[in-house]
């Protein structure tokens, strides 16, 4: 999961993210699903989070393989070329349970 902080020029961040990173990252082997969220607010004022980009893999081994692949390495270099100071990378296990009827 990538968490992008707000920058002085969020449209430029999104342009670079889209042009340099997304097409490379989405070619990583084993990638099952992607979710992107633009943060619009929260209960606490002054939050500095702008964008969340989540990548879903079958398990941690599949994630590690993807990150070590040529595609993953290329995506990582692309990300750091424009967002090194604006992005944090996290690994998380995901649980999803349907609700309702």
C-alpha positions in Angstrom: 0.0 0.0 0.0 1.3 3.4 -0.9 0.3 6.5 1.0 1.0 9.8 -0.8 1.2 13.0 1.3 -0.3 16.2 0.0 2.2 18.3 -1.9 2.4 21.9 -3.1 1.1 20.7 -6.5 -1.1 17.7 -6.1 -2.1 17.7 -9.8 1.5 17.4 -10.8 2.0 14.5 -8.3 -1.0 12.7 -9.8 0.3 13.3 -13.4 3.7 11.9 -12.6 2.2 9.0 -10.6 -0.1 8.2 -13.6 2.5 8.6 -16.3 5.7 7.2 -14.7 4.5 4.7 -12.1 1.0 3.2 -12.6 1.7 1.5 -16.0 4.9 -0.1 -14.6 3.5 -1.2 -11.3 0.4 -2.8 -12.8 2.7 -5.1 -14.9 4.1 -6.7 -11.7 3.6 -10.5 -11.8 1.0 -11.9 -9.5 -0.9 -8.7 -9.1 -4.6 -9.6 -8.4 -6.3 -6.3 -7.8 -5.7 -2.6 -7.4 -7.6 0.1 -5.5 -6.9 3.8 -5.6 -8.5 6.3 -3.2 -8.2 10.1 -3.2 -8.5 11.3 0.4 -11.1 14.0 0.7 -11.1 14.6 4.5 -11.4 13.0 7.9 -12.6 13.8 11.4 -9.3 15.5 12.3 -8.5 18.8 10.5 -5.1 19.2 8.8 -4.6 15.7 7.6 -1.8 15.6 5.0 -2.8 12.4 3.2 -3.7 12.9 -0.5 -3.8 9.5 -2.3 -3.8 5.8 -1.3 -2.8 3.2 -3.9 -3.3 -0.4 -2.9 -1.9 -3.5 -4.6 -3.4 -6.9 -3.8 -1.4 -10.2 -4.1 -2.2 -13.7 -3.0 0.2 -13.6 -0.1 3.4 -12.0 1.2 5.6 -14.4 -0.9 3.8 -13.3 -4.1 4.3 -9.6 -3.1 8.0 -10.2 -2.5 8.4 -12.0 -5.8 6.6 -9.1 -7.6 8.7 -6.4 -5.9 11.9 -8.3 -6.8 10.9 -8.9 -10.4 12.2 -6.6 -13.2 8.8 -5.0 -13.4 8.7 -4.4 -9.7 12.2 -2.9 -9.7 11.4 -0.6 -12.6 8.2 0.5 -10.8 10.1 1.2 -7.6 12.7 3.3 -9.4 10.0 5.2 -11.2 8.2 5.9 -7.9 11.3 7.2 -6.2 12.1 9.4 -9.2 9.2 11.7 -8.3 7.8 10.8 -4.9 10.7 9.9 -2.6 9.7 12.5 -0.1 6.0 12.2 -0.6 5.2 8.5 -0.3 5.3 5.9 2.4 5.2 2.2 1.6 3.4 -0.3 3.9 2.8 -4.0 3.7 -0.5 -5.2 5.2 -2.6 -8.4 5.4 -6.1 -7.9 4.1 -9.3 -9.4 5.4 -12.5 -8.7 3.5 -16.0 -10.0 4.6 -19.2 -9.2 2.7 -22.0 -7.6 4.6 -25.6 -7.0 4.0 -28.1 -8.8 1.7 
